[in-house]
Amino acid sequence: SQQGEEDPQALSIQEGENATMNCSYKTSINNLQWYRQNSGRGLVHLILIRSNEREKHSGRLRVTLDTSKKSSSLLITASRAADTASYFCATDSGSARQLTFGSGTQLTVLP
Amino acid sequence: DTGVSQNPRHKITKRGQNVTFRCDPISEHNRLYWYRQTLGQGPEFLTYFQNEAQLEKSRLLSDRFSAERPKGSFSTLEIQRTEQGDSAMYLCASSSAPGRDHNEQFFGPGTRLTVL
């Protein structure tokens, strides 16, 4: 079952603009991860934020985590056409530490 | 290339046939996961191996599905008597033990199964 819900489901912006995607989840977590998936391809790990962290940066990516609200956001600054992809949040929980994914946000960056 | 590899990349089969997929994880990773992804959805967990032991299976894994990791290296996922509802992308991921890398999982390119 899908634990997380991404918002919005689809986002279209111009190159150079910032893109913000939100994720909500339901249960307690060890950490939360964001992945990118180009059409028909495998997932690429972007960033991991631990449950005791509130904000993390990696290049043009900024992730926040609010465990009290069970939510996270991913900000991509100065977007590029190559950022066009689906973005998924995934929570790490359970005894197997399996990832539970949301349904994703389809980001389109127009040149 | 030292990433996760999966074979075949595409498989088209007729309903009722058996299919087998292979996953080769990153060599030093002892944890291996299988996920299934249908169009427009995020991946869903199927099963997990730590070394050669299959430690957890999702309720999505019906008795037509079986997975093995005989020597703790590569893994196979077999689907018997395929049904049209089995059509999906099957993804494999591997990771090293949590605590060292906090369970960052590295995904393979997936095997896309189409059941006619």
Boltz contact constraints between the chains, C-beta under 6 A:
constraints:
  - contact:
      token1: [A, 31]
      token2: [B, 102]
      max_distance: 6.0
  - contact:
      token1: [A, 42]
      token2: [B, 107]
      max_distance: 6.0
  - contact:
      token1: [A, 42]
      token2: [B, 108]
      max_distance: 6.0
  - contact:
      token1: [A, 42]
      token2: [B, 109]
      max_distance: 6.0
  - contact:
      token1: [A, 42]
      token2: [B, 110]
      max_distance: 6.0
  - contact:
      token1: [A, 43]
      token2: [B, 107]
      max_distance: 6.0
  - contact:
      token1: [A, 45]
      token2: [B, 104]
      max_distance: 6.0
  - contact:
      token1: [A, 48]
      token2: [B, 102]
      max_distance: 6.0
  - contact:
      token1: [A, 48]
      token2: [B, 104]
      max_distance: 6.0
  - contact:
      token1: [A, 88]
      token2: [B, 42]
      max_distance: 6.0
  - contact:
      token1: [A, 92]
      token2: [B, 103]
      max_distance: 6.0
  - contact:
      token1: [A, 96]
      token2: [B, 48]
      max_distance: 6.0
  - contact:
      token1: [A, 96]
      token2: [B, 56]
      max_distance: 6.0
  - contact:
      token1: [A, 97]
      token2: [B, 98]
      max_distance: 6.0
  - contact:
      token1: [A, 97]
      token2: [B, 103]
      max_distance: 6.0
  - contact:
      token1: [A, 98]
      token2: [B, 45]
      max_distance: 6.0
  - contact:
      token1: [A, 98]
      token2: [B, 48]
      max_distance: 6.0
  - contact:
      token1: [A, 101]
      token2: [B, 42]
      max_distance: 6.0
  - contact:
      token1: [A, 101]
      token2: [B, 43]
      max_distance: 6.0
  - contact:
      token1: [A, 102]
      token2: [B, 42]
      max_distance: 6.0
  - contact:
      token1: [A, 103]
      token2: [B, 41]
      max_distance: 6.0
  - contact:
      token1: [A, 103]
      token2: [B, 42]
      max_distance: 6.0
  - contact:
      token1: [A, 104]
      token2: [B, 42]
      max_distance: 6.0
